[in-house]
Amino acid sequence: MSIPPRQLYYEGKVQPASSGKTFQSIDPATARPLTDVHLASPADVDAAIASAERAFASWSQTPAIVRARILHKAARLLRDRNDEIARVETLDSGKAFSETSVVDVVTGADVLEYYANLVGGGGLNGETVQLRDDAWVYTTKAPLGVCVGIGAWNYPIQIALWKSAPCLAAGNTMVYKASEFTPLHAQTLAEIYTEAGLPAGVFNVVNGAGDVGAYLTTHPGVAKVSFTGQVSTGQKVAGAAAGQMKYVTMELGGKSPLIVCPDADLDTAVDGAMMANFYSTGQVCTNGTRVFVPTALKQAFEDRLLAKMQFVRPGPVFDPATNFGPLSSSIHQRKVLEYIRHGIELDKATLLYGGPGLPKDLPAHLHAGFWVQPTVFTDCTDAMRIVQEEIFGPVMSILTYDTLDEAVARANATPLGLAAGVFTSDLNSAHRIIAKLDAGITWVNSWGESPAEMAVGGWKKSGLGVENGRRGIEAWVRNKSTLVDMSGGVATVFAKL
């Protein structure tokens, strides 16, 4: 599949980078270059932000129902081109086509439709409160201005839509920067928005690495920064933005616990643990990598898990049978392999499955790609590095416990608080445990599903604010309260002085 070079996008059209520089997008499955990507200079970023500033004046005043119609058309175009976009996502990210074709574009379009419906149906209306017969308070919501979206490499177009959908629906404009590891979707999304009728300058694209993101974050023309990525980078982005009193939304990493209760259906729990560790090759921020199993069920759980590992199938990413792809980059491959070796050599965890090296039976033409084996450690302890730190790869750690109170306390013993889950046949017990877990996203007898209607966001160091759901759009507006007094009360007070 031939992919043309990717450029910048502002003023409603493709623009070459004034830097004259490019970088390459690499196919993670083969380590071969896919295409060149234009690298934005500070002047290019300034031009994109200026374009967004000009567009904001009219877009923010466009009736919500008109904005909704445009976003609905964009969602239809995304669905019409699902497979075409998904093929590029697979080449760019390494994720199997069996995943990108049914998840990445589809769920992003769901969020776009959700927010189009929300604002089109009056979802941004304020409130009115009657204080007394002759006085009341009303509130209105106004867009923020030019906003920045900084995407991640694990769900490129989905995250771009998670950010741009509520931003544009609320009447803001956006300058979007994709991860430098997966940049190919950004120009495509901008072109779809334009085809759907989005005015020039409402959605703009710049390309580059952390220096471009840093310039965007501190730019005086920017009102808000929405970032998805690792905790350490998010802390820097949030600090720089907050120092200039910009609004921020941070969706960061996790080290999430999955608790298997003594009464859980083990087959369901094993399926959940596999979904929570090996889907998207483990490159999901909400992964449930700390799997807590009752001591008495450890052997039975591991036996079922080993029997099902055959269904994790690495291979050619466009083969319908493949459901496990490579890691996103050579840098990330080295990081994950280092964690696996550390687990074996220094943590002294028991390697139950996988380990360093290529997946078994991987075709020779893929050996140069960024592949690792799905890996399971057992006999883990809370102090191990593989248990403490986010690996962001297909590495499961099994820990045993004796009481549920103990499991909950250990599950919460982390500075992160993104996600958590419970597997049990007792719904009352599930609610009690979920209520005690320090996490912003939780599941019962399931793992990973994040529909458009569900607000997602982390606690503690895992993030600030939420994305999606009704609460998600509140992050893209500012509130104005107005008190109306018809009594002449102020004048009466002063008349008596």
C-alpha positions in Angstrom: 0.0 0.0 0.0 1.6 3.3 -1.2 1.1 6.1 1.3 1.8 9.7 0.1 3.8 12.1 2.3 1.9 13.7 5.1 2.0 17.5 5.4 0.6 20.1 7.8 -3.0 21.3 7.6 -4.3 24.7 8.4 -6.5 27.4 6.7 -8.6 24.4 5.5 -5.9 22.9 3.3 -2.7 21.0 3.2 0.4 23.1 3.8 4.1 22.2 3.4 6.3 22.7 6.4 8.4 25.8 6.3 11.2 24.0 8.1 11.9 21.9 5.0 12.4 18.9 7.3 10.7 15.6 7.4 10.7 12.5 9.5 9.6 8.9 8.7 6.7 6.9 9.7 7.8 3.3 10.3 5.8 0.1 9.9 6.2 -1.7 13.3 5.5 -5.1 11.8 8.5 -5.0 9.4 10.6 -2.0 10.6 10.3 -0.6 7.0 9.6 3.1 6.3 6.1 3.9 5.2 6.3 7.6 4.2 7.8 11.0 5.0 6.0 13.4 7.4 6.6 17.1 7.3 8.0 18.5 10.5 6.5 21.8 11.8 8.7 24.7 12.7 7.7 27.3 15.3 6.5 29.5 12.4 4.3 26.8 11.2 2.7 26.3 14.6 2.2 30.1 14.8 0.4 30.0 11.5 -1.8 27.1 12.5 -2.8 28.8 15.8 -3.4 32.1 13.9 -5.7 30.2 11.5 -7.6 28.7 14.5 -7.9 32.2 16.1 -9.4 33.7 13.0 -11.9 30.8 12.7 -12.9 30.9 16.3 -14.8 34.2 16.0 -17.4 32.7 13.6 -17.3 29.1 14.6 -18.0 29.9 18.3 -21.1 31.9 17.1 -22.3 29.2 14.7 -25.6 27.7 16.1 -25.1 24.4 17.9 -27.5 22.6 15.5 -25.4 23.7 12.5 -22.2 22.5 14.2 -24.0 19.2 14.9 -24.9 18.7 11.3 -21.3 19.1 10.2 -20.0 16.7 12.8 -22.7 14.1 11.9 -21.5 14.3 8.3 -17.9 13.8 9.3 -19.0 10.7 11.3 -20.7 9.3 8.2 -17.6 9.9 6.1 -15.4 8.2 8.7 -17.7 5.1 8.7 -17.8 5.1 4.9 -14.0 5.0 4.8 -13.6 2.7 7.8 -11.5 0.0 6.1 -9.3 2.5 4.2 -8.5 4.4 7.4 -8.1 1.2 9.4 -5.5 -0.2 6.9 -3.4 2.9 7.4 -3.8 2.7 11.2 -2.6 -0.9 11.1 0.5 0.0 9.0 1.3 3.0 11.2 0.6 1.5 14.6 1.2 -2.2 14.1 -2.1 -3.2 15.5 -3.9 -6.1 13.7 -6.4 -5.1 11.1 -8.9 -7.4 12.9 -8.8 -4.7 15.7 -8.4 -1.4 13.8 -11.2 -2.3 11.4 -13.8 -2.9 14.2 -12.6 -0.6 17.0 -10.4 2.4 16.2 -12.4 4.3 13.6 -15.8 3.0 14.7 -15.5 4.0 18.3 -14.1 7.4 17.3 -17.0 8.0 15.1 -19.3 7.0 17.9 -17.9 9.8 20.1 -18.3 12.3 17.2 -22.0 11.3 16.9 -22.5 11.4 20.6 -21.3 15.0 21.0 -23.1 16.1 17.8 -26.3 14.7 19.3 -25.6 16.3 22.7 -25.0 19.8 21.5 -27.7 19.5 18.8 -30.2 18.6 21.4 -29.5 21.5 23.7 -26.9 19.7 25.9 -24.9 23.0 26.4 -27.9 24.9 27.8 -27.3 26.5 31.1 -29.5 26.6 34.2 -32.0 28.9 35.8 -32.5 29.2 39.5 -35.4 31.3 41.0 -34.0 33.0 44.2 -37.1 34.9 45.1 -40.1 36.4 43.3 -38.1 39.3 41.8 -34.6 37.7 41.4 -33.1 34.8 39.7 -29.7 33.4 38.5 -29.0 32.0 35.1 -25.9 30.4 33.7 -24.5 30.2 30.2 -21.6 28.2 28.8 -19.1 29.6 26.4 -16.3 28.0 24.4 -12.8 28.5 25.5 -11.0 29.5 22.3 -8.1 27.9 20.5 -7.4 24.5 22.1 -4.5 22.1 21.6 -4.9 18.3 21.3 -1.8 16.2 21.7 -2.5 12.6 20.8 -1.0 9.2 21.7 0.4 6.4 19.5 -1.7 3.5 20.8 -5.1 4.6 19.5 -4.2 7.4 17.0 -7.4 8.3 15.2 -9.7 7.3 18.1 -7.9 9.6 20.5 -7.9 12.4 17.9 -11.6 12.1 17.8 -12.0 11.8 21.6 -10.3 15.2 21.7 -11.7 17.0 18.7 -15.3 15.9 18.9 -16.2 17.7 22.2 -13.9 20.5 21.4 -15.5 21.4 18.1 -19.0 20.6 19.2 -18.6 23.1 22.0 -17.6 25.8 19.6 -13.8 25.8 20.1 -11.2 25.5 17.4 -8.3 23.0 17.6 -4.7 22.6 16.7 -3.9 18.9 16.8 -0.5 17.2 17.1 -0.3 13.5 16.7 2.4 11.3 18.2 5.5 11.3 16.0 5.3 7.5 16.1 1.8 7.4 14.5 1.1 10.6 12.6 -0.6 9.3 9.4 -4.2 9.7 10.5 -4.1 13.4 11.3 -4.2 14.9 7.8 -6.8 12.3 6.8 -9.1 13.4 9.7 -8.5 17.1 8.8 -9.5 16.5 5.2 -12.7 14.6 6.3 -13.7 17.5 8.6 -13.2 19.9 5.7 -15.2 17.7 3.3 -18.0 17.5 5.9 -18.2 21.3 5.9 -16.0 22.4 8.8 -14.8 26.0 8.0 -11.2 26.7 7.3 -9.1 27.0 10.5 -11.5 25.1 12.9 -9.4 21.9 12.9 -5.6 22.2 12.1 -2.7 19.8 12.2 1.0 20.2 13.0 3.5 17.4 13.1 6.5 16.8 15.3 7.9 15.5 18.5 8.1 16.8 22.1 9.5 20.2 21.1 6.5 20.9 18.9 4.2 19.8 21.7 6.0 22.0 24.2 5.7 25.1 21.9 2.0 24.5 21.5 1.5 24.0 25.3 3.1 27.4 26.2 1.8 29.4 23.2 0.0 32.5 24.4 -2.8 32.0 21.8 -3.9 28.7 23.3 -6.7 28.5 25.9 -6.5 24.7 26.7 -4.3 21.7 26.3 -5.6 18.1 26.2 -2.9 15.5 26.4 -2.8 11.7 26.4 0.4 9.9 27.2 2.7 8.8 29.9 2.7 10.3 33.4 6.1 11.9 33.4 5.3 13.8 30.2 1.8 14.7 31.3 3.2 16.3 34.5 5.5 18.5 32.4 2.7 19.4 30.0 0.2 20.1 32.8 2.7 22.2 34.8 3.7 24.3 31.8 0.0 24.9 30.8 -1.2 25.5 34.3 1.6 28.0 34.9 -0.1 30.2 32.2 -3.6 29.5 33.7 -4.6 27.4 30.7 -7.3 24.7 31.0 -6.0 21.2 30.9 -7.2 17.6 30.5 -4.7 14.9 31.2 -5.3 11.2 30.4 -2.2 9.5 31.7 -0.9 6.0 32.6 -1.9 3.4 35.1 -0.9 0.2 36.9 -4.4 -1.1 37.2 -5.5 -4.0 39.5 -7.8 -6.7 38.3 -9.3 -8.6 41.4 -10.6 -12.1 40.9 -12.9 -12.9 43.8 -13.2 -16.4 45.3 -16.7 -16.9 43.8 -15.7 -15.7 40.3 -16.4 -17.8 37.2 -12.8 -18.6 36.4 -13.2 -18.9 32.7 -14.8 -15.4 32.6 -12.0 -14.1 34.8 -9.3 -15.6 32.7 -10.8 -14.1 29.6 -11.0 -10.7 31.3 -7.4 -10.9 32.4 -6.3 -11.8 28.8 -8.3 -8.9 27.4 -6.8 -6.6 30.1 -3.2 -7.6 29.2 -2.9 -8.7 25.6 -5.4 -6.7 23.6 -3.6 -4.1 21.4 -0.4 -6.0 22.4 -0.8 -4.6 25.9 -0.4 -1.0 24.7 -3.5 0.3 26.5 -3.3 2.7 29.4 -6.1 1.0 31.3 -4.5 -2.4 31.2 -5.2 -4.6 34.2 -1.6 -5.8 34.6 -1.8 -6.6 38.3 -4.0 -9.7 38.5 -5.0 -10.6 42.1 -6.1 -14.2 42.5 -7.1 -16.0 45.7 -4.3 -18.3 46.9 -6.6 -21.3 46.8 -7.5 -20.6 43.1 -4.0 -19.8 41.8 -3.3 -23.2 40.2 -6.8 -23.5 38.6 -6.5 -19.9 37.3 -3.1 -20.5 35.8 -4.1 -23.8 34.2 -7.0 -22.2 32.4 -4.9 -19.2 31.4 -2.2 -21.4 29.9 -4.8 -23.4 28.0 -6.2 -20.2 26.5 -2.9 -18.5 25.5 -3.0 -20.4 22.2 -5.7 -17.9 21.2 -3.3 -15.0 21.4 -2.2 -15.2 17.8 0.8 -13.0 16.5 1.3 -13.0 12.8 0.8 -10.9 9.6 -1.2 -8.0 10.7 -3.7 -8.1 7.8 -4.4 -11.8 8.3 -7.9 -12.1 9.7 -6.7 -14.7 12.2 -4.1 -12.4 13.7 -5.1 -10.6 16.9 -1.7 -9.7 18.3 0.6 -7.3 16.6 4.1 -5.8 17.3 4.9 -3.0 19.6 4.8 0.5 18.2 8.5 1.3 17.9 12.0 -0.1 18.4 12.4 2.2 21.4 9.3 0.8 23.0 10.3 -2.8 22.1 13.6 -2.3 23.9 11.8 -0.9 27.0 9.4 -3.8 27.2 12.1 -6.4 26.7 14.1 -4.8 29.5 11.2 -5.1 31.9 10.7 -8.8 30.9 14.4 -9.5 31.5 14.3 -7.6 34.8 11.3 -9.7 35.9 13.3 -12.9 35.3 16.7 -11.9 36.4 16.3 -9.4 39.2 12.7 -9.6 40.4 13.0 -13.4 40.3 9.3 -13.8 39.4 8.3 -17.1 37.9 8.0 -17.0 34.1 4.8 -18.8 33.4 4.6 -18.0 29.7 6.5 -16.1 27.0 9.6 -14.2 27.9 12.2 -12.3 25.8 12.5 -13.3 22.1 10.2 -13.4 19.1 6.8 -15.0 19.2 6.8 -18.6 18.2 6.1 -19.4 14.5 6.4 -15.7 13.5 7.1 -15.6 9.7 10.6 -14.8 8.8 9.7 -11.6 6.9 8.5 -10.1 10.2 11.5 -10.9 12.3 12.9 -7.4 11.8 9.7 -5.8 13.3 9.2 -4.7 16.9 7.7 -8.0 18.2 7.6 -9.4 21.7 6.0 -12.5 23.1 2.8 -12.2 25.2 4.3 -12.8 28.7 2.9 -14.0 32.0 4.7 -13.8 35.4 3.5 -15.5 38.5 4.6 -15.7 42.2 4.8 -12.0 42.0 5.1 -9.6 45.0 4.1 -6.0 45.3 7.7 -4.8 45.6 8.8 -6.1 42.2 9.6 -3.6 39.6 7.4 -5.3 37.0 4.5 -5.0 39.5 5.2 -1.4 40.5 5.9 0.3 37.1 3.8 0.8 34.0 5.3 -1.4 31.3 2.7 -0.6 28.6 3.2 -4.0 26.9 1.8 -7.5 27.0 3.2 -8.4 30.4 0.8 -9.9 33.1 1.7 -10.2 36.7 -0.2 -12.7 38.9 -0.3 -12.0 42.6 -2.1 -14.0 45.2 -4.1 -12.9 48.3 -5.9 -14.4 51.2 -8.7 -11.8 52.0 -10.6 -9.3 49.9 -9.7 -6.5 52.3 -6.0 -7.3 51.7 -6.5 -7.4 48.0 -8.2 -4.0 48.0 -5.5 -2.4 50.2 -2.7 -3.8 48.0 -4.6 -2.8 44.8 -4.7 0.8 46.1 -1.0 0.9 47.1 0.2 2.8 44.0 0.5 6.5 43.1 -1.6 5.7 40.0 -5.4 5.3 39.8 -6.6 5.0 36.3 -8.6 1.8 36.1 -9.7 -1.3 38.1 -11.9 -4.3 37.8 -13.6 -7.0 39.8 -14.7 -10.5 38.7 -17.3 -12.0 41.0 -20.7 -13.7 40.9 -21.9 -11.6 43.9 -23.1 -8.2 42.5 -23.4 -6.8 46.0 -19.8 -7.7 46.7 -18.8 -6.2 43.4 -20.3 -2.8 44.3 -18.7 -2.8 47.7 -15.2 -3.6 46.3 -15.5 -1.1 43.4 -16.5 1.6 45.9 -13.2 1.1 47.8 -10.9 1.0 44.8 -8.9 4.2 44.0 -9.6 4.4 40.2 -11.6 6.6 37.9 -12.6 3.9 35.4 -13.9 0.6 36.8 -15.5 -2.6 35.4 -17.4 -5.5 36.9 -17.1 -8.9 35.1 -15.6 -7.2 32.0 -12.6 -5.2 31.0 -11.7 -2.4 28.6 -15.0 -1.3 27.0 -15.2 2.5 26.9 -18.4 3.6 25.1 -19.0 7.2 24.2 -21.5 7.6 27.0 -19.0 6.6 29.6 -16.8 9.3 31.1 -13.2 8.2 31.5 -10.4 9.8 33.5 -7.9 8.8 36.2 -7.4 9.5 39.8 -4.1 10.4 41.6 -1.2 10.7 39.1 -3.3 9.1 36.3 -4.8 12.3 35.1 -6.9 15.4 35.4 -10.5 15.7 34.2 -12.4 13.3 32.1 -13.1 12.5 28.5 -16.4 11.3 26.9 -19.8 11.2 28.5 -21.9 14.2 29.4 -19.2 15.4 31.8 -16.6 15.3 29.0 -17.9 18.3 27.2 -17.8 20.4 30.4 -14.0 20.4 30.0 -14.3 22.4 26.8 -16.5 25.2 28.0 -16.4 28.0 30.7 -19.3 29.0 32.8 -20.9 32.4 33.3 -23.3 33.1 36.1 -25.7 36.1 36.0 -27.9 37.3 38.9 -30.9 39.4 37.8 -32.6 41.5 40.5 -35.7 43.4 39.5 -36.6 44.7 43.0 -34.5 47.8 43.0 -33.1 46.4 46.2 -29.6 47.9 45.8 -30.9 51.4 45.4 -33.2 51.0 48.4 -30.3 49.9 50.6 -28.3 53.0 49.7 -31.3 55.3 50.0 -31.5 54.2 53.7 -27.8 55.0 54.5 
